Amino acid sequence: HHRLITRWHFMVRMLLAMSCLAAGIHSEITVVTQDFIDEAAKKAGRKESHQLQSTRWLAMVTGAVVVVMSIGMGRIRGDLLEVTSKTVNLLVCPTFGLFFMAIFARRATPFGAIVGAAYSIAAAALVGC
């Protein structure tokens, strides 16, 4: 009976973790879609179906990146708390930068925002690991 409850709690925790992960991925895809894909599609005169296709590809690429990064989690040194702290906070600064550029920076360009996010991720990975 005790093992059944323990397994049930583990399953619930995993589902909650996946829910949080899905919300984070959804937020990232929404920002990139609204600020980059939709703007480029409007300038190029593309149809809404093409925008939807681009968003789906972005979701697939983002999911693949998440899976690849998950596979590499075993290489990060430290106990569970340290590993969690290092990996969970890895994308906080790039996400803040993208939101800041989207809301406040009038002269921001898509290229500049993407390069800034890439450098921010690289810096966080070098400092955190």
N, C-alpha and C positions, 0 to 999 in steps of 0.2 A: 504494500500500500504506500509506504514511504517513497519508494523508487518511482512510482507512478506520479506522485505529487511533484517530486523533484524534476522529473522529465517534463511535466506539464509547465512548471515554472520556467524551465529552460526554454521551452518552445515559445512561451509568451514573451519572454525577454528577447528572443531572437526576432520575433515578429515585430516587436516595438522598435528594435534597432533598425530593421529593414524599413519600417515606416519612416523613421527619421532620415535614413539615407535617401529614400525615394523623394522626400520633401526637399532635401538639399539639392539633389540632381535636378528636380523640377525647377527650382529657383534659378539655378545656373543656366539651364536651357532657356528659361523665359527671358532672362536678361540678355543673353546672346542673341536670341531670336528677335526680340523687340528692338535692340539697339544696332544690330549688325545686319542680320538677314533681311528683315523687313525694309530697312532703309536702302540696302543695296538692291532689293527686288523692286522697290518703287522707282528708283533711278533708272533701272534697266527695263522697266515696263513689264516685268514678269507677272504671270498669272498667280492667283492664290494657290492653285494646286502645286505649282512649282515651289512656292514658299513652304507649303506643308511637307513636300518631299524633302526639302532641305532641313526642316526641323526634325523630321524622322531620322535622317542620316546623322544629324547632330546628336540626337538621343542615343543612337546605336554606338557612335564613336565614344560618347561620354560613358556609356555603360561598359564598353570594352576597356577604356582606361581605368575605370573603377575596378574591374575584375583583375586586370594586370597588376594594379597597385595592391590589391588584396592578396594576390599570390606572393608579392614581395614583402609582406608584413613580417614574415619569419626572420628576415635579415636585420631587422631593427633591434638593437640591443636594449636591454632593460626589462624590468618586470612589467606586469600588465598595466599598472598605473602610468608608468613612464612612457610605454609604447602608445597608450591611448592618448596621453597628453601631447606627444610629439606628432601623432598623425591627425588627430581631430582638429588641432589648431593650425594645421598646415595651410589650409585654404582660407583662413579668416582674413588675412591682409589682402590677397588678390580679390576676394569677393567685395571687401570694403572699397578697394580701389575702383572696381568696375561700377559699383553703385554710385560712388562719389563722382566719377567721370560722367555717368549718365545723368545725374541730377544737377550738378553744380558747374561743371566745366563746359563752357560754351564753345571753346576752340578745340575740344578733344576730337580726335579722329579715330576711326575704328582700328587702324593700324597701330596707332600710339597706345590705345587701350589694351590691345592684345599683347603688344610687346611689353608693356608695363606689367601686365598680369603674368606673363611668362617669366620675366625677371624676378618678380615678387615670389613666385612659386619656387624658382631655383634658389633664391636667397634663403627662403624659409626651409627648404630641404637641406641646404648646406649647413645652416646654423642649427637646425633642430636635430639632425641625425648625427 
